[in-house]
Each structure stands twice: as C-alpha cells, then as structure tokens.
Amino acid sequence: MFRKVLKVIFNKYTITFVAFIVWMVFFDSDNILTRRHYHSKLNELKQERHFYLDEIRKDSTLTRQLLTDSLALEKYAREKYLMKRDKEDVYIVADTTAGRRQ
C-alpha cells in the first residue's frame, strides 16, 4: 500500500502537475496573489467612480440652479463665501460646545 502511494506521488505527471500549480500560484507574473490584489483595487476604483459620478450629478444640478435662479445664487454666495450687501454686517457664530461632553 505504501509503495503504491509513493509510486503515485513520484510519478512524473504528478510532479509536473504540482510544479505547474506552484508556478501558477506563486511565481507567474499573473499569479493568484497578484490577481487578488488587482481585483480589490478594481473594486476600490469602482466605488470611487460611483462617488465621483454622484458628485458630478450634484454639482451639475447646483450649477444649473445657480445659473437660472438669481435668489439661489445670492443665497449660495452668502452661505458659502460669506458675501454681504452694502451697509450690511455679517456675524459668524461658532459653536464651541460641539466637542464637549456633558
């Protein structure tokens, strides 16, 4: 029984098959470890693409709204860039209790 097992293990086809598998898993330029890394990187890039497409969609909507509505443009300028009208004072109130625990 033991001799049969050794005979199968040291068969030239078995040795060749095992060497081929080891080569493909570890040493080939397109090995399994590299493919796994590329697959995870591809998933990351797909998520980034989805995020940026959403941001482009939001910005396009905002741009369209600001180009057509002057009241929305004024509101955006006042909130985002702290712009003001003549003879008007702008006070910025900072919330200092946001980081404190009670």
Kinemage of the C-alpha trace (Angstrom):
@kinemage 1
@onewidth
@group {chain A} dominant
@subgroup {mainchain}
@vectorlist {calphas} color= white
{ca met a 1} P 0.000 0.000 0.000
{ca phe a 2} L 2.740 2.413 0.998
{ca arg a 3} L 4.700 1.604 -2.156
{ca lys a 4} L 1.647 2.386 -4.299
{ca val a 5} L 1.238 5.789 -2.670
{ca leu a 6} L 4.937 6.582 -3.171
{ca lys a 7} L 4.715 5.428 -6.761
{ca val a 8} L 1.789 7.814 -7.417
{ca ile a 9} L 3.494 10.700 -5.603
{ca phe a 10} L 6.762 10.328 -7.506
{ca asn a 11} L 5.059 9.805 -10.835
{ca lys a 12} L 6.438 12.252 -13.432
{ca tyr a 13} L 2.953 13.534 -14.249
{ca thr a 14} L 2.118 14.201 -10.606
{ca ile a 15} L 5.397 16.028 -10.068
{ca thr a 16} L 4.812 18.069 -13.235
{ca phe a 17} L 1.253 18.916 -12.177
{ca val a 18} L 2.327 20.011 -8.689
{ca ala a 19} L 5.197 22.087 -10.113
{ca phe a 20} L 2.765 23.725 -12.552
{ca ile a 21} L 0.318 24.587 -9.748
{ca val a 22} L 3.101 26.004 -7.554
{ca trp a 23} L 4.395 28.042 -10.503
{ca met a 24} L 0.937 29.462 -11.297
{ca val a 25} L 0.155 30.320 -7.664
{ca phe a 26} L 3.434 31.921 -6.632
{ca phe a 27} L 5.898 32.641 -9.453
{ca asp a 28} L 3.921 33.554 -12.569
{ca ser a 29} L 3.591 37.248 -13.428
{ca asp a 30} L -0.187 36.870 -13.335
{ca asn a 31} L -0.325 34.715 -10.200
{ca ile a 32} L -3.300 34.328 -7.887
{ca leu a 33} L -1.974 36.759 -5.285
{ca thr a 34} L -1.489 39.499 -7.878
{ca arg a 35} L -4.918 38.853 -9.384
{ca arg a 36} L -6.488 39.126 -5.923
{ca his a 37} L -4.731 42.453 -5.347
{ca tyr a 38} L -5.898 43.758 -8.741
{ca his a 39} L -9.442 42.611 -8.035
{ca ser a 40} L -9.555 44.518 -4.744
{ca lys a 41} L -8.047 47.586 -6.428
{ca leu a 42} L -10.694 47.343 -9.167
{ca asn a 43} L -13.466 47.279 -6.559
{ca glu a 44} L -11.937 50.337 -4.877
{ca leu a 45} L -11.798 52.196 -8.176
{ca lys a 46} L -15.409 51.275 -8.981
{ca gln a 47} L -16.510 52.732 -5.644
{ca glu a 48} L -14.514 55.911 -6.308
{ca arg a 49} L -16.059 56.172 -9.780
{ca his a 50} L -19.540 55.838 -8.303
{ca phe a 51} L -18.755 58.529 -5.710
{ca tyr a 52} L -17.414 60.965 -8.304
{ca leu a 53} L -20.330 60.378 -10.676
{ca asp a 54} L -22.709 61.215 -7.824
{ca glu a 55} L -20.720 64.356 -7.026
{ca ile a 56} L -20.776 65.399 -10.696
{ca arg a 57} L -24.529 64.888 -10.766
{ca lys a 58} L -24.990 67.024 -7.628
{ca asp a 59} L -22.685 69.768 -8.910
{ca ser a 60} L -24.396 69.810 -12.302
{ca thr a 61} L -27.777 70.256 -10.621
{ca leu a 62} L -26.426 73.048 -8.410
{ca thr a 63} L -24.778 74.786 -11.379
{ca arg a 64} L -27.970 74.621 -13.401
{ca gln a 65} L -29.934 76.018 -10.464
{ca leu a 66} L -27.429 78.847 -9.831
{ca leu a 67} L -27.376 79.850 -13.490
{ca thr a 68} L -31.169 80.112 -13.701
{ca asp a 69} L -32.243 81.420 -10.267
{ca ser a 70} L -30.724 84.684 -9.001
{ca leu a 71} L -32.152 84.232 -5.481
{ca ala a 72} L -30.497 80.829 -5.204
{ca leu a 73} L -27.234 82.373 -6.416
{ca glu a 74} L -27.426 85.096 -3.761
{ca lys a 75} L -28.214 82.561 -1.026
{ca tyr a 76} L -25.319 80.346 -2.112
{ca ala a 77} L -22.883 83.284 -2.180
{ca arg a 78} L -23.971 84.429 1.281
{ca glu a 79} L -23.748 80.980 2.866
{ca lys a 80} L -20.701 79.591 1.136
{ca tyr a 81} L -18.498 82.648 0.666
{ca leu a 82} L -19.862 84.921 3.422
{ca met a 83} L -20.643 87.713 0.964
{ca lys a 84} L -22.772 90.647 2.046
{ca arg a 85} L -24.654 93.608 0.670
{ca asp a 86} L -23.552 97.206 1.081
{ca lys a 87} L -24.187 98.643 4.546
{ca glu a 88} L -24.728 95.190 5.989
{ca asp a 89} L -22.771 93.451 8.740
{ca val a 90} L -22.159 89.703 8.841
{ca tyr a 91} L -21.553 87.978 12.140
{ca ile a 92} L -20.136 84.469 12.267
{ca val a 93} L -21.232 82.470 15.285
{ca ala a 94} L -19.078 79.456 16.076
{ca asp a 95} L -20.479 76.586 18.122
{ca thr a 96} L -17.890 75.846 20.823
{ca thr a 97} L -19.966 73.226 22.647
{ca ala a 98} L -19.943 70.711 19.789
{ca gly a 99} L -16.903 68.792 21.034
{ca arg a 100} L -17.651 68.819 24.760
{ca arg a 101} L -19.222 66.002 26.742
{ca gln a 102} L -21.723 66.611 29.473
